[in-house]
Amino acid sequence: MKNWPLFEIFIRSKSGLNHKHVGSLHAADAAMAIENARDVYTRRQEGISIWVVESKYISASDPADSDPFFEPAQDKIYRHPTFYDLPDEVKHM
C-alpha cells in the first residue's frame, strides 16, 4: 500500500449538477479508487456519480498569486453577465 498512488475523489450528489471534491484516498488503480470512494464517501447513498483523478495529474494555481493571476479578468465587464436579464425559462445559471 505504501506505493499506491493518491487519488482525488469527486462526487455528484442526487440533487447536484456538478461533481464536488470530497477528499482523497490511496488505491492500487482507478477501479479500486472508485470502489473505495463509494464505500467511504457515499455511505448514505447520496451520490449518483464518482470521478477519481490521480493527484499527480492535477495542476493548480498558487493561492499566493491570486490577485495578479485573476486581475486581468476584472477589467473585462463583458465577462461578468450581471447586466443581462435572463428569461424565466433559463435554468441553472
TITI-629369 format. One record per residue (C-alpha): z, y, x; residue in three letters. Coordinates in steps of 0.2 Angstrom, whole numbers, plus 2048, in hexadecimal, padded with zeros to 3 digits. Layout:
<node w="Z" v="Y" u="X" r="ALA"/>
...
***
This chain:
<node w="800" v="800" u="800" r="MET"/>
<node w="803" v="80C" u="80F" r="LYS"/>
<node w="7F0" v="80D" u="811" r="ASN"/>
<node w="7EB" v="810" u="7FF" r="TRP"/>
<node w="7E3" v="820" u="7FB" r="PRO"/>
<node w="7EB" v="82E" u="7F0" r="LEU"/>
<node w="7E3" v="831" u="7E0" r="PHE"/>
<node w="7E4" v="840" u="7D5" r="GLU"/>
<node w="7E6" v="83C" u="7C2" r="ILE"/>
<node w="7DE" v="846" u="7B4" r="PHE"/>
<node w="7E2" v="841" u="7A1" r="ILE"/>
<node w="7D9" v="847" u="792" r="ARG"/>
<node w="7E5" v="847" u="783" r="SER"/>
<node w="7E0" v="843" u="771" r="LYS"/>
<node w="7E2" v="855" u="76C" r="SER"/>
<node w="7DA" v="85C" u="77C" r="GLY"/>
<node w="7C8" v="861" u="781" r="LEU"/>
<node w="7CA" v="860" u="793" r="ASN"/>
<node w="7D3" v="855" u="7A0" r="HIS"/>
<node w="7E3" v="85C" u="7A8" r="LYS"/>
<node w="7EB" v="857" u="7B9" r="HIS"/>
<node w="7FA" v="84D" u="7B5" r="VAL"/>
<node w="7FF" v="846" u="7C7" r="GLY"/>
<node w="7FA" v="83B" u="7D5" r="SER"/>
<node w="7FC" v="829" u="7DA" r="LEU"/>
<node w="7F7" v="81D" u="7E8" r="HIS"/>
<node w="7EB" v="80E" u="7E4" r="ALA"/>
<node w="7E0" v="802" u="7ED" r="ALA"/>
<node w="7D0" v="809" u="7E4" r="ASP"/>
<node w="7CB" v="813" u="7D5" r="ALA"/>
<node w="7CC" v="805" u="7C8" r="ALA"/>
<node w="7DE" v="802" u="7CD" r="MET"/>
<node w="7E1" v="814" u="7CD" r="ALA"/>
<node w="7DB" v="815" u="7BB" r="ILE"/>
<node w="7E6" v="806" u="7B5" r="GLU"/>
<node w="7F5" v="80D" u="7BE" r="ASN"/>
<node w="7F2" v="81E" u="7B7" r="ALA"/>
<node w="7F1" v="817" u="7A5" r="ARG"/>
<node w="802" v="80E" u="7A8" r="ASP"/>
<node w="80A" v="81D" u="7B0" r="VAL"/>
<node w="803" v="82C" u="7A7" r="TYR"/>
<node w="7FF" v="826" u="795" r="THR"/>
<node w="80E" v="81C" u="790" r="ARG"/>
<node w="80E" v="825" u="77F" r="ARG"/>
<node w="7FC" v="822" u="77C" r="GLN"/>
<node w="7F8" v="834" u="77D" r="GLU"/>
<node w="7E8" v="832" u="788" r="GLY"/>
<node w="7D7" v="82E" u="783" r="ILE"/>
<node w="7CE" v="830" u="794" r="SER"/>
<node w="7D4" v="82F" u="7A6" r="ILE"/>
<node w="7CB" v="836" u="7B5" r="TRP"/>
<node w="7D1" v="831" u="7C7" r="VAL"/>
<node w="7CB" v="83A" u="7D7" r="VAL"/>
<node w="7CF" v="835" u="7E8" r="GLU"/>
<node w="7D9" v="844" u="7EF" r="SER"/>
<node w="7CF" v="845" u="7FF" r="LYS"/>
<node w="7C0" v="84A" u="7F5" r="TYR"/>
<node w="7C8" v="859" u="7ED" r="ILE"/>
<node w="7C6" v="86A" u="7F5" r="SER"/>
<node w="7D0" v="879" u="7EF" r="ALA"/>
<node w="7D1" v="88C" u="7F3" r="SER"/>
<node w="7E0" v="892" u="7FC" r="ASP"/>
<node w="7ED" v="89B" u="7F0" r="PRO"/>
<node w="7F1" v="8A7" u="7FE" r="ALA"/>
<node w="7DF" v="8AE" u="7FD" r="ASP"/>
<node w="7DE" v="8AF" u="7EA" r="SER"/>
<node w="7DD" v="8C2" u="7E9" r="ASP"/>
<node w="7CE" v="8C4" u="7F5" r="PRO"/>
<node w="7C6" v="8B4" u="7EF" r="PHE"/>
<node w="7C6" v="8B9" u="7DD" r="PHE"/>
<node w="7C4" v="8CB" u="7DE" r="GLU"/>
<node w="7B0" v="8CC" u="7DD" r="PRO"/>
<node w="7B1" v="8C5" u="7CC" r="ALA"/>
<node w="7BC" v="8D4" u="7C6" r="GLN"/>
<node w="7AE" v="8E1" u="7C7" r="ASP"/>
<node w="7A2" v="8D7" u="7BD" r="LYS"/>
<node w="7A8" v="8DA" u="7AB" r="ILE"/>
<node w="799" v="8D1" u="7A4" r="TYR"/>
<node w="7A2" v="8C1" u="7AA" r="ARG"/>
<node w="7B1" v="8C5" u="79F" r="HIS"/>
<node w="7AA" v="8C3" u="78D" r="PRO"/>
<node w="7B9" v="8CC" u="785" r="THR"/>
<node w="7AD" v="8D9" u="77C" r="PHE"/>
<node w="7A3" v="8CB" u="773" r="TYR"/>
<node w="7A7" v="8C7" u="761" r="ASP"/>
<node w="7A5" v="8B5" u="75E" r="LEU"/>
<node w="7A1" v="8AD" u="74D" r="PRO"/>
<node w="7AD" v="8A3" u="744" r="ASP"/>
<node w="7A2" v="894" u="746" r="GLU"/>
<node w="7A4" v="894" u="759" r="VAL"/>
<node w="7B2" v="888" u="75E" r="LYS"/>
<node w="7BC" v="885" u="76E" r="HIS"/>
<node w="7B8" v="895" u="777" r="MET"/>
***
